[in-house]
Amino acid sequence: MRTICFYFQVHQPYRIKPYRFFDIGEDHYYWDDFSNRTIIRKVAQKCYLPMNALLLELIQRYQGKFKVTFSLSGTFLDQMEAYAPDVLESFQRLVATGQVELLNETYGHALASLKSKAEFTDMVQKHQEKISRLFNGYTPKVFRNTELIYSDKIGEMVADMGYEAILTEGAKHILGWKSPNYVYHNSLNPKLKVLLKNFRLSDDIAFRFSNKTWEDYPLTTDKFINWINAIPKEEQTLNLFMDYETFGEHQWAETGIFEFMRALPESVFKHSDFSFSTPSEIISQVSPVGAIHVPTPISWADEERDLTAWLGNDLQDEAFDRLYELEDQVKKINDPDIQRDWKYLQTSDHFYYMCTKFFSDGSVHEYFSPYDTPYDAFINYMNVLSDFVLRVKEKVKEVEKV
Amino acid sequence: MKVLMFGWEFPPHISGGLGTACYGLVKGLAYHNQDIIFVVPKLWGDEEPLADFVNASDISIDYRERKFKKIWKNLTYLEVSSFLVPYLGPEEYQKFTDYAIHDRTDVDESIFTTKYEFSGKYGKNLMEEVSRYALTGAQIARDRSDFEIIHAHDWLSFPAGIAAKEISGKPLIAHVHATEYDRSGESVNKPVYDIERAGMHAADHILAVSQLTKNTIVKRYGIPAEKVSVLHNAVLDASIIKSKYEKKVPEKIVTFLGRITFQKGPEYFVEAAKKVLDRDPNVRFVMAGSGDLLNRMIDRVAELRMASRFHFTGFLKGDDVDHMYAISDVYVMPSVSEPFGISPLEAVRHNTPVIISKQSGVAEVLINAIKVDFWDIDAMADAIFALLHYKGISQMFKELGSQELKKLKWEHVAAKLVTVYEKTLSTRP
């Protein structure tokens, strides 16, 4: 059996409003409701609604042969409940077809796996509960960490939580001569299967699709089928992992991305021996070929496929450390506002905005950042964090009095 | 006495301390019944009627006048370096050049006369504006022969002062509020330095805002000491401000407020903050303002891992400035070179004890403040710690500081200025 696994990351952060020094100690609401709502509505119109409709159409047309997989972050789902119940409903309808698999991740799309096992486990648990509540008791079996961040240690923690498989990047520097088109297992706990993104073919769709300077422009289904047919016969799984916003937002409707996706399943069935599967199906049918060793964490970001988009410069490290030194105190506080802000403040995007890699991938970062410079992002975040610290201290005092 | 005064800006349309000082001085002179013709590149129409204001944009220059040709010829070379921006960091530079590009126009060209529309801003066309301003200066000096003495503020108006002197033969007073060495350290802009030097040498007498500035003038510009008088700035209003604005954080606040540039010494404040926080983490430091060193300061604060105790506000305006002073427990001005420095006096008005660098002119008039060398971060940290923790000393500075402030009146400054005018006129050959 040869099969394609389409996996889409669906995530939106809670963006922070312009928060000034003078607001510290006074204003305890940090979130930019206006811009969050505006962005959600815009992306809903351009991407979520039309793409969900298209996927539903394909699933119904091919009766159990076409499948896709989603990971919906907690911050995304919260915003759907607040600003786009129509989008949430369309996801629920997709999941109800039985042809859509949902993955678990951290509720806040956080970097907690790099810092604290307790917080990581807690956030995964919260995401589980959310998925179960919104999707009729659905319980994911496969895990996807924030931005496909993975290491042997992270895999071990994920296995300890009972997951059967995890998704990550097929980074060149960990694969070496190996191919991403096999199932591997974690090197510390062989029970956990590892599925690797084929970044070349994934990025042909996600990044290069509308790039007119690309030698293979325009990408047609015929071309794509030729490429997947060229994959050696013994390589069984093709993992196409991408941001869901690829469809209609990163690649506009005018580029023909929707038509490409509408035509792709038909071409795959007619002109190749590939089928479509979800991660759970793959791991139940394909055995791992061996262990994959990832001693230091990888991700799917930037040319380096490492953590430097979120951590590593002084701004990011300072913000990250100041945030996580609150963990023990926050755990003592049973206050819904504090718990909500704690989750939202951990979202990786806040650290992404502070990235100073201007000269290589800076342009991509700039596109996704609501701030003019990483310094603005840092100041705004630290102002908010300073207020949060004061609130946490207050609450802890209250708790300790009782 | 009737004075022809050349300025660059006047309240309420100011971007720096120069306009404030001119305002105080004119007000003080008016108190002593002196007549002033005050020329600025651009009038906005809402200036307080303290003087006979002349808008340089309204002056037609008659190019048939021979001497004008000579002035213009000597000045136009300056346009070569018109990208020079003397007072501004890159951020403001952008803002002002945009403004200059959109608003700058040469208007009313006729064969013999030209009016030049000044933007009255610091920007890309600054050098050209300075040159044109000199021409209008000459024209005004020819049109209005009723004044006895010329008074020019800072290098921007020195060429105008020189030109007016050449046309009228009246004595020139050059008033130095800041020198190029204060703004740029050792890496001075040569064209600016040349104008400053020319103005000082052409002047019959020079006024410096502090002894510190006088020393610079004597040492760096080759001026004999007896040609320079020190005329300290004053405050317009010495009353104590009781702000209703309240601090929302429990910790004490130590503040730096000013442009974040080389001249203001922000890095010494950052390093001193680290030393204090190592001893007492229950303090918040605030760096308020903007400038070309801002990002470097943010980097350093993050590197020292104290960003949850060290905050940046960006550029503050209006009430926010008052609020900032009001919630501060200590105000620090670590300037590397500050000809005068009015902001510590504002802090004193808010009953906030101040630490000022010995390299500031204000240190000469403010006795009851802690003074440290700008580079001595240990002394600075000690002083901050003491003012935060030892109530006696901060209380004493609060009381004595506000008493001292009451003595710094523009009337006194203007009285001294009148004697300088008189002496200059009487010693003229």
Interface residues (C-beta under 8 A of the other chain):
Chain A: R20 F21 F22 I24 G25 E26 N313 D314 L315 D317 E318 A319 D321 R322 T373 Y375 F378 I379 M382 N383 L385 S386 V389 L390
Chain B: K247 K248 V249 P250 V286 A288 L294 N295 I298 D299 V301 A302 E303 R305 A307 S308 H311 F312 T313 G314 D320 H323
